[in-house]
Amino acid sequence: MIVVTGATGNVGRPLVQALAASGERVTAVSRGGAAPGLPTGVEHRTADLTDPDGLKPALDGAEALFLLITGDWLAAGGDPAGIIDAARSAGLRRIVHLSSQGVATHRHPPFLEDAVKRSGLGWTMLRPAGFSSNTLQWAGTIRVHRSVEAPFGDVALPVVDPADIAEVAALTLSEDGHEGRTYELTGPSAVSPRQQAAAIGDALGEEVRFVERSAAEARAQMLRFMPEQVVDSTLGILGSPLPAEQRVSPDVARLLGRPARTFAAWARRNTAAFA
């Protein structure tokens, strides 16, 4: 059995679907109540990772864990030791941790990865670039005004489709040979916020206007729902990316045997969110 935390999110939901479609037994874990739309046969458990004891029942009989840590967990001062202890006690063999590209570039601390690596369990690290789905934060202004307001309009980064992350995660959770590996997950090319807005417009069949915001304006907005450290590191990546953060990784294509999905393809699949 495979346990998926964050099972109702942008990565967790397609991951649960991919695992169930391949015949794996899956337990979907989220903080909320019963999750709608789960595939037939998938068990749902309510648990909060800030309370590792509450996670233990979901891990009974499991062999692998997909570990997704949220910004809320970090802001609450979460300790990974309790989660790791629960995984070991349940007899898990494997943890696939959804980490961050920022660990490799030293923008994000490595303590979560370090805790997983010290667990004594088989581990795989997934380090994605920014998610294509982050542009869902623009949905309100696109629906009402057909416009996008964002900083760093012409700084391009190789954002990755969460569906690609989910497929890679499903692969590394369900087959051997990925233990001790770290995979960098990006899209097939770098795309700027201005180009993203244009791609959403193309998917809608209407122009979406791009309005440049200052970094200070963006920071004030992000601080409403993100910890300050996360905000500052995110703005650093968006505004002054390092060469490693602009590099297109071959890992998605190599692991899945096909090119990584483009941002334009993501926009076409998600036009309903912006219409």
C-alpha positions in Angstrom: 0.0 0.0 0.0 1.1 3.6 -0.8 0.2 6.5 1.5 -0.1 9.9 -0.2 -0.1 13.0 2.0 -1.4 16.3 0.6 -3.8 14.1 -1.4 -6.2 16.8 -2.4 -3.6 19.2 -3.8 -2.3 20.0 -7.2 0.2 17.1 -7.1 -1.5 14.8 -4.6 -4.8 14.5 -6.5 -3.3 13.4 -9.9 -0.8 11.2 -8.0 -3.6 9.3 -6.2 -5.4 8.9 -9.6 -2.2 7.6 -11.3 -1.4 5.1 -8.6 -5.0 3.8 -8.4 -5.2 3.5 -12.2 -2.0 1.4 -12.2 -3.6 -1.0 -9.6 -1.8 0.2 -6.5 -3.6 0.2 -3.1 -3.7 3.8 -2.0 -4.5 5.7 1.2 -5.1 9.4 0.6 -4.3 11.6 3.5 -5.5 15.2 3.9 -6.3 17.6 6.7 -9.9 18.0 5.6 -12.8 15.6 5.8 -13.8 13.1 3.2 -12.2 14.1 -0.1 -14.6 14.2 -3.1 -13.7 12.6 -6.4 -11.2 10.0 -5.2 -11.0 6.9 -7.4 -12.9 3.9 -6.4 -11.1 1.7 -3.9 -8.9 4.6 -2.5 -9.2 4.9 1.2 -9.2 8.4 2.7 -7.8 9.3 6.1 -7.9 12.7 7.8 -4.6 13.6 9.5 -2.5 16.7 10.2 1.3 16.3 9.8 1.8 18.6 12.8 0.3 15.7 14.8 2.3 12.6 13.8 0.4 10.4 16.2 -2.7 11.1 14.1 -0.8 9.9 11.0 0.0 6.5 12.4 -3.3 4.8 11.6 -3.0 5.8 7.9 0.5 4.2 7.8 -0.6 0.7 9.0 0.3 -1.8 6.4 1.9 0.7 4.1 5.1 0.1 2.2 5.7 3.6 0.8 5.0 7.2 1.7 4.7 10.3 -0.5 5.7 13.1 1.9 4.5 16.6 1.0 5.2 19.3 3.6 3.2 22.6 3.3 4.2 26.1 4.2 1.6 26.0 7.0 3.5 23.1 8.5 6.7 25.0 8.3 5.1 28.2 9.8 3.8 26.1 12.7 7.3 24.9 13.5 6.7 21.3 12.5 9.3 18.7 13.4 9.9 16.0 10.8 11.2 13.6 13.5 7.7 12.6 14.5 6.7 11.8 11.0 9.9 9.8 10.3 9.4 7.9 13.6 5.8 7.1 12.6 7.0 5.8 9.2 9.7 3.6 10.7 7.3 2.2 13.3 4.8 1.3 10.6 7.5 -0.7 8.8 7.6 1.5 5.6 10.4 0.7 3.1 10.3 3.9 1.1 9.7 7.6 1.3 9.4 9.8 -1.7 9.7 13.4 -0.6 8.4 16.4 -2.6 11.2 18.8 -1.8 12.2 22.0 -3.7 14.6 23.2 -6.3 15.5 25.8 -3.8 17.3 23.2 -1.7 19.9 22.6 -4.4 20.4 26.4 -4.8 20.6 27.0 -1.1 17.6 29.3 -1.0 15.7 26.8 1.1 17.1 24.9 4.1 17.8 21.2 3.7 16.6 20.0 7.1 13.6 18.2 5.7 15.7 16.3 3.1 18.3 15.6 5.8 15.7 14.1 8.1 14.4 11.8 5.4 17.9 10.8 4.4 18.8 9.9 8.0 15.6 7.9 8.5 17.2 4.6 7.5 14.5 4.0 4.9 14.9 4.0 1.2 14.4 7.6 -0.1 13.9 9.5 -3.3 14.0 13.3 -3.5 11.9 15.2 -6.0 13.0 18.8 -6.5 10.5 20.6 -8.8 10.8 24.1 -10.2 7.9 26.5 -9.8 4.5 24.9 -10.5 2.5 25.9 -13.6 -0.5 25.9 -11.3 0.9 28.8 -9.3 -0.7 31.0 -12.0 -4.1 30.0 -10.6 -3.6 32.9 -8.2 -4.3 35.1 -11.3 -7.7 33.5 -11.9 -9.7 36.2 -10.2 -8.3 39.1 -12.1 -8.4 37.2 -15.4 -12.0 36.2 -15.0 -13.1 39.8 -14.1 -10.7 42.0 -16.0 -8.8 39.7 -18.4 -5.6 41.0 -16.9 -2.7 39.7 -14.8 -0.7 41.7 -12.2 2.7 40.2 -11.3 6.3 41.3 -10.9 9.3 40.4 -13.0 7.3 40.1 -16.2 10.1 39.1 -18.5 12.1 36.8 -16.2 11.7 33.3 -17.6 11.8 30.1 -15.6 11.1 26.4 -16.6 7.9 25.9 -14.6 6.7 22.4 -14.3 3.2 20.9 -14.7 2.0 19.3 -11.4 0.7 16.4 -13.5 4.3 15.6 -14.5 5.4 15.7 -10.9 2.6 13.3 -10.0 3.6 10.9 -12.8 7.3 10.9 -11.7 6.2 10.4 -8.1 4.0 7.5 -9.0 6.9 5.9 -10.8 9.3 6.3 -7.9 6.8 5.1 -5.3 5.8 2.0 -7.2 9.0 0.6 -8.7 12.5 -0.2 -7.4 15.7 1.5 -8.6 15.1 5.1 -7.4 16.4 4.8 -3.8 19.0 7.3 -3.0 18.3 9.4 -6.1 17.4 13.1 -6.4 15.5 14.3 -9.5 15.2 17.8 -10.7 11.8 18.4 -12.3 11.2 21.2 -14.7 9.2 22.0 -17.8 10.6 21.7 -21.3 11.5 25.4 -21.7 11.7 28.6 -19.7 8.6 30.8 -19.8 8.1 34.3 -18.4 5.0 35.6 -16.5 4.2 37.8 -19.5 4.4 34.7 -21.8 2.3 32.7 -19.3 -0.4 35.4 -19.4 -0.4 35.3 -23.2 -0.7 31.5 -23.2 -3.7 31.7 -20.9 -5.2 34.2 -23.3 -4.6 31.9 -26.2 -6.3 29.1 -24.4 -9.3 31.3 -23.6 -9.4 32.8 -27.1 -9.2 36.3 -25.7 -6.3 38.7 -24.9 -5.1 38.7 -21.3 -3.3 41.9 -20.5 -0.1 41.8 -18.4 0.4 44.6 -15.8 3.9 44.8 -14.2 3.9 45.1 -10.4 6.8 46.1 -8.2 8.6 43.6 -6.1 7.5 45.5 -3.0 3.8 45.2 -4.0 4.2 41.5 -4.7 5.9 41.0 -1.3 3.1 42.7 0.6 0.5 40.6 -1.2 2.4 37.3 -0.6 2.9 38.0 3.1 -0.8 37.7 3.6 -0.7 33.9 3.1 3.0 32.8 3.2 5.8 32.9 5.8 8.3 35.8 5.4 11.2 33.4 4.7 9.3 31.6 2.0 8.2 34.9 0.4 11.7 36.3 0.3 13.2 33.1 -1.2 10.4 32.9 -3.7 10.9 36.5 -4.9 14.6 35.9 -5.1 14.0 33.0 -7.5 11.4 34.9 -9.5 13.3 38.1 -9.8 17.0 37.1 -9.8 17.2 33.4 -10.7 20.5 31.6 -10.6 21.6 29.7 -13.7 20.6 26.4 -12.0 17.1 27.8 -11.5 16.8 28.6 -15.2 18.2 25.3 -16.4 15.9 22.8 -18.1 16.4 19.4 -16.5 16.1 16.2 -18.6 14.8 14.2 -15.7 11.0 14.3 -16.5 11.6 13.3 -20.1 14.1 10.6 -19.1 11.9 9.0 -16.4 8.6 9.2 -18.3 9.9 8.5 -21.8 8.2 11.6 -23.3 8.8 15.3 -23.2 7.7 17.3 -20.2 4.4 19.1 -20.7 4.5 22.8 -21.7 2.9 25.6 -19.8 0.6 26.2 -22.8 -0.7 22.6 -22.5 -1.3 23.2 -18.8 -3.3 26.4 -19.7 -5.4 24.6 -22.2 -6.3 21.9 -19.6 -7.3 24.5 -17.1 -9.2 27.1 -19.0 -12.3 26.6 -16.8 -10.4 28.2 -13.9 -9.9 31.4 -15.8 -13.0 31.6 -17.9 
